[in-house]
């Protein structure tokens, strides 16, 4: 591949290892990418409110595609530029289907404001008993039917007694293509969004706005929610620690996140 004109990277398990900020080596190569005039975009399952703790280590990165492609977030201006949401009636229908297919699973929704921290304590709303897949404290507990009172960018289904792969195997046949179904954690946690909304769709909008052809985009990822992006980009790179689905579609496999896999590739050009 010639020098890319746009760099896109997942965050957790890709740009950073477990509970770590980007390494010095990764920060340095990201600075060189940006200094060359090449956009560096975070493309992540994280909501906007989880972006600033990473972005503070990457001061030149100003744009993030969040919630698996559902949200575009201006980091520098702290503005949500666009959001693709599931309507309340759609959420209610999906909730019924998931509850019937996976008895005992818990449901939650991810909402978004006009900025990362607008009504932050009401952005993640879960039903009683919900056990988080990640360390969270900014949530509201409501009865299940109240989860569906407002539009949301994601419906989350949690069952810690199953793997995420097992949950997808159950839900995919009953949901069909009515939603985008994926996951970013293997620990019994799947994510539903508007049909057609993926990291690829979000990244395609960013590339279009920048006037960059997909052939000139390089993308890095490690989980099934990265598969559409890795497939769409001109050069898709899976981490050495990646899920088999990501490894299967990648044009290249680099070192794990803990061994600066993103930097190892980008240092060829930057």
Secondary structure, 3 states (H helix, E strand, C coil): CCCCCEEEECCECCCECCCCCCCHHHHHHHHHHHHCCCEEEEECCCCHHHCHHHHCCCCCCCEEEEHHHCEEEECCCCEEEEECCECHHHHHHHHHHHHHHCCCCEEEEECCCCCCCCCHHHCEEECCCCCCCCCCCCEEECCHHHHHCCCECEEEEECCCCCHHHHHHHHHHHHCCCEEEEEEECCCEEEEEECCCCHHHHHHHHHHHHCCCHHHEEEEECCHHHHHHHHHCCEEEECCCCCHHHHHHCCEECCCHHHCHHHHHHCCCC
